[in-house]
Amino acid sequence: MSATLEFVAPDATVQAAAVLMGELEVGALPVGRMGRAATSSPPSATSATPW
């Protein structure tokens, strides 16, 4: 395991993310910016897409 955190910027292209994933030999990367925590809230019942 690495002691450093690697992530991809929210405005990065899919190609840039794929290149970084290949270089790091990982299957996923967190999306974010340096110094900012990623936050998300679950969708509300009124905005949820019915399946």
Summary of the structure (lengths in Angstrom):
residues: 51
radius of gyration: 14.6
end to end distance: 38.0
largest distance: 41.0
contacts: 65
relative contact order: 0.19
helix: 22%
strand: 8%
